[in-house]
């Protein structure tokens, strides 16, 4: 098995518990669930699903870039919405962060411990 390396960029939110923001092993890269925390303010972004989705995606992009990757390297996304009524608005913002072919994705309704409207985790394949 390849060595596991924690990626912890300075410009991404600090973990809220005993987990790594991201792990790289070989060319696989796993980003833990990201909620819409503004890293510089260290608090949840106020606003609607669009504002919160933008912050989540920006956080993921920062973590990927710290590992030498980009959003184009993402192959699988798991999205968790507090309310599925936000699905259309979430997709509008989400789509703007990717090029085709889009990553495989699941999207479910789920609550998170901080009350965010959205949480997103992903798997990427990076060049070694």
N, C-alpha and C positions, 0 to 999 in steps of 0.2 A: 504494500500500500504506500502511496505517496505521502510525503510529509504534509501535515495540515498547517497552514499559515493563516493567522488572524489578520485581517485588513481592518484598520481602525483609523480612517482619515480624520484629520483635525477639523475639516469643514463639514462633518456629518454629525447628526445627533448622537449623544452618548446613549449606550444601552440602558434600559430601565430595569434590568435584571441580570441574572447570571448567564449571559449568552454573548456570543461574538456578533458584531454587526455584519461581518462577512467572513467566510472561510474559503481559502483557495487550497485545493489539493490536486496536484497534477495540472491539467488545463481546465478542470471544473471549478466553477466559482458560484458560491451560494450566498445570497444576500438575505439576511433575516428580515422579517416583517418590518416594514417602514411605515410609521405613522407620520402625519404632517407636523413634525416638530421643526421649527426654525432653529438651526444649529446655533446661530449667533445670539438669539434671545433665550434659547433653551426652554421654549414653551410651544404649545400647540398654536398653529396658525388659526386665527379666527376667520370665519367666512363660510361660504357654501362649499358644496362638493367640488366645484371647479377649482377654487382657491386651494383647497386641501389636497386635491389630486396633483396639482402643479407642484406643491411643496414635496409631496411624497416622491414624485418622479425626479425632481431636482436632487433630492437626497440620494436616490438610487444611482443617478448619473454621477454624482460626486464620488460615491463609493466605487463604482466601476472604473472611473478615471484614475482613482488612486491605485487600482490594481493593474493599470495599463490597458484597460478595456474601454468599450463604448456600449451604448444602448443596442447597437447592431449585433453585439455578441450574445444578447439574451435569447435563450431558446424556449424557456418556460416561465410563465407568470401565474401566480395565484393571487387573486384580488378578493378582498373582503370588504363588502359595503355594509354599513349600518342599516341602510334602507335601500331595497332594490328599486325604489322609485327614482333613485339617483343614477341608475344604470346608463341611461342615454347621455346625461351630462358628463358622467365619468368617462364614457367612451370618447366623447368629443375631445377632452384633454388628453387622455391616454394615447389616442391615435397620433397626436401631434409629436409624440416622442419617439415614434418608430417609423422605419421604412419597411416596405413589403420585401420579402414575406414576413408578416407579423409573427411574433412568438406564439407558440401554443399557449392556451390560457384557460384557467378556470376562474369563475367569478361567482361567489356565493354571498348570502346575507349572513352577517356575523357581528357580534359585539366584540369590542376590545376593552382592555382595562382602563384606558385613558379617555374613552368616550369620543374618539375620533370618528369622522364619517367614513373614513377609508383607511385600509392598511393593504400594503402590497409587498409580496416577497417574490424572489425570482432565482432562476438558475441560468448561468451563462457558461459558454465555452470560450475560454480565452486562448490566444496564441501563446505557446510556451517560449 
